[in-house]
Amino acid sequence: MTKIGLEIHCQLTKLASKLFCSCKAEYRNAEPNSNICPVCAGLPGSLPMLNKKAVEKAAMISLALGCTIPEKIGFFRKNYFYPDLPKNFQITQYNAYGPTSIGSDGKIEIEGKTIRIRRIQLEEDPGRLVYEGTSEKTMITLVDYNRAGTPLVEIVTEPDFETPKQVRMFLNVLADLVENIGVSDPYLEGAMRVDGNISEGDGNRVEIKNVGSFRDIEKALHFEITRQQSLVERGIQVLAETRHWDEARRITVSSRSKEEEQDYRYLPEADIPIVQIGNNSIEQIKTQMPESIVARRERYIKKYGMPAQVADVLSSDKFYSDLFDKSHNEKNAKEVSNIITTDLMGVADTREKKIELKITPNHLSDLADAIVANKLTRNSGKLALHEMIQSGKPFADVVSSLDLGHVSDAGSIEKVIDEVFQEEEKAVMEAKQNPDTINYLVGKVMRKTKGKADPATTLDILRKKLAV
């Protein structure tokens, strides 16, 4: 049986400063090695100062995942030598003398399957290695320490996954969760990185390191399962090792032998005292947490009568759920949710596209009000929506400039129907014999009126004229 466990490194991107110093936590647009100080550069004599907000954000993640937060948390030095680690050790958490990491023993449900969370630890991110050159002979490695000291949490699961698909579903839910509680933007470059630990049966565990996207971790796991199963079938032992995902060749590549915990020579971080977290602090953190995805979903269903599928989609996307909450009123809530989930999400399905949207809550509210009041057809509404997305013009101006006024006058619609009857004599005969084909004539009327004819009025007149 395949067993998969995950180690997810999630940066706390909503913080202003690094974990142990006052340097900016946002490093992505800075010149290389410009966002550093003696602390995050690991200079002798520098002393770390723990970021209180980082502890609070990490505690929020622990609470959201149902973890137990201990009364005291501590930090340890994890010793290893790598160019992107300026101190030659990483300040992290380690449950050496009982649970002292920010969270443990949590769980999350994914379509009826329980995924256990072993622990959550608060730690600093290392720097970045940048590779330049066109071939192995000319390749050089550059080090940028701007990222060093950036606060992140490492979420370690039990090996409860059996398929790569389950892994990707879990990661999607986790990304929605950390975004919803306001601790991280998981779609920023490098903000959420995944290590996968995989084994077949009772065989050795292989680690796949630092895969940058959910799509790639799914591919890497698929490949590694096939590779290990092939070795087992041929009677070849699977080595305990660390492998990297080669995106170009779509294979995992051996990197080094797998380190064991004793190789890291953990020892308590003497420069950071034990942090006391009492029940009062935890209760205060709970009050700062926003409405959960599950609670929001239930509110949408109970208060607005949303279909469960629509509520699922809307509640799990923070950007669109916030837009819905700012756009709707008691009368147009269902229509606003339909516009967002059926039209808007199809247009802007990535973080970059969402940022570029020029549509506002007022746009959506005015559009939904017009459709509910039968002043605009859904087809015309789609045209208006696309124009507002691109131009940001007020709804009334868009309706006027595109001539999208609703046609509900029976006399006007009947004239158009008479024209369609003259042009589509064969379709008229078919509709008289088979009423199920009447929608073809409805479509012709809508096309002639550029989507402005009221569909219900059009269908009613057609049925009367066809006597069906």
N, C-alpha and C positions, 0 to 999 in steps of 0.2 A: 504494500500500500504506500502511496506517495504521501509524504508529510512535508508541509511547507510552513515555515514561520517567518515573520517579518520583523525588521528593525527599520522604523520610519524616522527620518530626521526632519523635523518640522521647525523651521525658523520662526521666531516670534517677531514677525515683520512689522507689527503695529507699535513696537517700542521705539523710543527716540534714541536711546543710547545702548552701547554694548553691555555685556553681562557684568564685566568687572571694572569698567572704566567709563569715562564720559564721552568717548569717541562716538560718532554717529553710527547707529545700527544699519542705516541704509548706505550701502557701499557701491551699489551697481553703477552709478554714473560718475564716480570719482576717478581721478587719475591714479594709476597704480602706485601703491605704497604712500598715498597722501593722507589716508584716513587712519593713522596709527599714532600711538603714543608709547611711552616706556612700558606701560602695563601690557597692552596687547602685543607689543613687539618682544616681550619677554626679557627686557633688560634687567641685569642684576640690581637688586635693591628696590625694585618697584613692588608695590603691594596692591593686591586686588581689593575692590570695594563692591560688595554684592548689590546688584540692582534689585530693589524691593519690588518694583513693578513686574520684573521678570518672574519672580516667585509667585506673584498673584496671577499672572497670565498662565503659568504652568499649572497652578492649582485649578484654574478654570477648566483646563483640558482634562485634568484628572477627575474632576467632578462630573464633567460631561460624559466621560467614559465609565462612570460608575466605580472609580477606584477609591481605595481607602487612603486618606492623607494622614501620615503620622503626626504626632505632636511635635516631634523634632526632626529636622532634616540636616544632613551634613554633606560635605563635599570631600572628594578624594582626588589624588593625582593618578592619572593613568599614563604610565611611562612608555613611550615608544619614540623612535627616532625617524623623522620624515621631514623633508625640506619645508613643507608648508606648516610645520608646528614649531614656532619660534622658541618656545620654552623647553622643547624636548619632552614635554608632558602636557596632557590635556586635563583641565579641571572639569570633573564630571561628578556623578553620584554613583554609589556602589553600596549594595546592601550587605556589607561585610559583618556588621555587628547588629543584625536585626534590620528591619525596614527603615531606612533613613532617606530614601529617594522620595520625590514629591508625590508619587502615587504608586499603588500596587493592587493586584487582584481585582481588576476591573473586567468588564465584558461589554460586548456590543452584538446586537442581533442583526444578521444579514439574511433576509428571506428565510427565516425560520432556523438558521444555523447560528449557534453561539460561538463567537470568537473571543477567547479569553485574553485579557491584557495582563502580562506578567508584571511589568513595571513601567513607570514613566520617570525618566530622569532629566534633570535640567543640566545643561552643559554648554560649553563654548564651542563655536565652530572653528575649525582650523582655517588657514589661508587657502589661496587658490593656486594651483599649478597651471601655467599657460604654456602650451606647446606650440612652437613655431618652426617652420621648415617644411620643405616639400618632399623630403625623403629621410630615411633613417640616418643616413650619413650626415645630412645637414640639420637634422632635428636638434633644437635646443630647448631647454626647459627654463621658463621664467617663473619667478615666485612673486605673487601679489598678496601682501598681508592685510589688505583693506578688510577682508572678511574675517580675519582672525579675531576671536572674542565676540563675534555676533551671537546673541542668545538663541538657543534652540532647545527643543525637547526631543529626546529619543524615546519613541514608543515601541516597546518590545512585546510582541505577541507570543502566545504559545503556538506550537506547530499544529494548529487546528484546521488549516486549509488543505484541501485535497486536490484542487484544480486551480490553474492560473486564472480562470474566469472568476472564481470566488475571490481571489486576491484583488483583481481589478475592481470588482463591485465594492469590496471593503474600502479600498483606497478612495473611490469616488465618494462614498458615504463619509469617510474621515475628512476628506478635503472640504466637503460641504459643512461638516460640523465645526472645524476650526475657523472657517470663514464666518460662519453664522455667529459664533460667540465673540468674534472680533479680536482674535489673537494673532491671526496670520492671513496673508493673501497667498494661498497655496499655488496660485497660477503664475507668480513671479518666477523668473529664471532662478533655479537652485533653491527655491523656498521649501520644496518638499522632495526629499531624495529617499530612495528605498534600497535596502539591502535585503536580499532573499536568502533564506537558509532552507535547503532542500535535501531530502534523503529518500531512498527507496527501501521500504521494509526496515530491517535493522542495520542497514548499511551506514557508512560514514556520511557525515553531514558536509555539504559543500555550500559555501557562501558566495553569492553573487553581489558584488559591491557597487554602491553608489549609482544606481540606474536613475536617470533624470526624468523619465516620463512614465506614466502608468501604462501606456501602450507598449513601451519597451520592456518593462518588467514582465508583462504578460508574455511577450515574445521570448524573452530570455528564459523564463521558467518553462515554457513549452519545449524549447531546445534542450534545456538541461534535463528535463524528465526523459526525453527521447534518448539523450546521450547516456544517462545512467542506466536506463532500462536495457539499452543495447549492451552495455558492459556486463550487467548482471546475467543476461541471457547467454553471454559467451564465457561466463565463469571468471571474469576479470574483476578484481577488487576496485571499488570506487575509492579514490584517494580523498582524504580529508584536506581540503585546500580552499583557497580563495580564488575566485575566477571573476573576470571582467567581461562585460557585454560589449562585443565588437559590433557596433550598429551597421557598419558598412558591409561586413560579411555575414551578419545576422547569426553569429555563433558566440558561445562563451569561450574565453581564452584563459588558460591557467596563468595566475599572477604570482602566487607564492603559497607556501604551505600554511595551513590554518593555525593561527595563534590560539593558544589556550589562555584562560584567565590568568594563570600564574605568570605567563610571559610578560604581562603588563605591570607586574610588581606594584599593585595598588597600595597606596598608603594615604592616611588622612591628610587633608590639606590644612596645614597648621596656620596659614594666614587668614583663613575664613572660619570664624567660630561657629559652633552649632547654632542653628536658627530655630527658635521656639515658635511653633504654629499652634495656637490654642483653638478651642471650639469657637470662641468669639470671632477670631480672625476668619475662620472658615465660613461662619454664618454671614459675615460681612461680605466676603467674596461672592457668596451665593446671591446676595441682593444685587450685585453688580452685573450678574450674568443676564443676557437678553433671553427672550422667549426661545425655548428649544424648538428644533425643527418638528418634533413630534407634537408638541403643544400647539404650534402654529397650524400644522395640518389639521388637527382636531378642531381648532377654532374655525378654520375655513369651511370645514364640512358642516359643523353644527350651526354656525351663525349665518352662513350664506348659502347653504345647501349645495355646495360644490360637489361634483362627482369625485369619488376617491382618487381616480387617476389624475385628474386636473389638480387636486389639492396636493398630491404627492409631488408632481412636477414643480408646482409653483412654490411650495414651502421649502423645498430643498435647494433653491437658488436664491441666495441672499439679495442679489441685485434686483431680480424681478419681483421677489416677495416685498421688498421695500418699495418698489415702484407701484405695486398693487395697493399696498397699504396707504400710500399717499394719493392715489388716483381715484379710488372708488368711493361711492356712497351707498346707502341702503338699497337704492333702486337699481343702480347699474353694476353692482359688484360682480354678478355672474358674467355680464357682457365684458367687463374689463378683464376678468380672468381668461375668458375665451380669446380675446384679442391678443393678450400676452402669450398664452401657451400655444395657440394655433398659428399666429401670424408673426408676432414680434420675435419669439425665440428662434424661429426659422431664419430670420434675417440676421440677427445678431446672436450667434451661438458661441463666440469666443470672447475672452476678456477684452481683447483689442477692439473688437467690433462693438462691444457694449459701451466702451469709453467714447467711441466715435458717434454714438447715437445723439441726435439733436432733439429727440422727443422728450417732452416733460410730462409730469403728472397732469397738468392742465390739458395738454393735448389729448391724453388718453381719456380723461373724464369727459371732455366735450364730445369726443368721438362716440364714446359709449352712450352718453345721454341722447345723442341724435339717433343712434340706432334703436335704442329702447323706445324712444318717442315716435318711431316710425317716420322720422324725417329723412332718413338715409338708409339705403339698402346695405346689406353686408358687402356686396360686390363693390359698391361705391366707397364703402368704408375702407376696404383694402387699398383702393387707389389713394384715398386721403391719407391713410396711415403711411404709405411708402413716400408720399410727398413730404409729409411732416418729418419723417425720419431723416430725409436728405436735406431739407431746407430749413426746418425749424420754424416755418411760418405758422401764424395762428390758425386754428382750425377753420374759423369763418372765412379767412382769406383763401385758404386752400379749396374749400367748397365752392367759393365764388369763381376763382381762377380756373378751376377744372370743370366748372358747370356740372356739379354733382347733385344738384337739387333733386329731391325725391319726387317721383311721379306716382301719385296714388289716385288721381282722377280717373274714374271708370271710362268716361268718354274718350279721353286721350289715349288710354291703353287699348280701348277697343279699336280705334283707328289703326294703331300699329298692328294689332292682331289681324285685322282685315287685310293689311298689306302682306303679312306673313302667309295668310291663307292663299292669297293669289300666287305667291312665289313657291309655296311648298304644297302643291295639290296632292302629291303622292303621300307625303307625311300626314296630311289631314285625313286621307282615306284610311291609312294605317291606324291612326289614333282612334278613329270611330270604331274600328274592328278590335283594336287592342289598346284599351285605355292606359296600359303601362307605358306606352311610347309617348305619352303626352308631354313628358319632360323635355323632349327634343324641341317641341314647339315653344315651350316656356323659355328654353335657351335662346331660340331665335328672337323672341320678343326682347329678352334682356340684352342681346347683342345690339339690336336696333336702337334701344334706348340707352345704350352705353351703361347698362347695369342700374339705371335709375328707376325702372318700373317696379312697383311693389309686387313681389313674388306671389303673395297670397291672393291679391286682387287679380293678377294676371291668370293664375290657375283657376280661380272661380269663374272668370269670364270665358276662358277656354272651354271649361267643362259644360257651361250652359250652351255655348255655340255649337259644341260637338255633340251635345245631348248624351253625355256619358257620365 
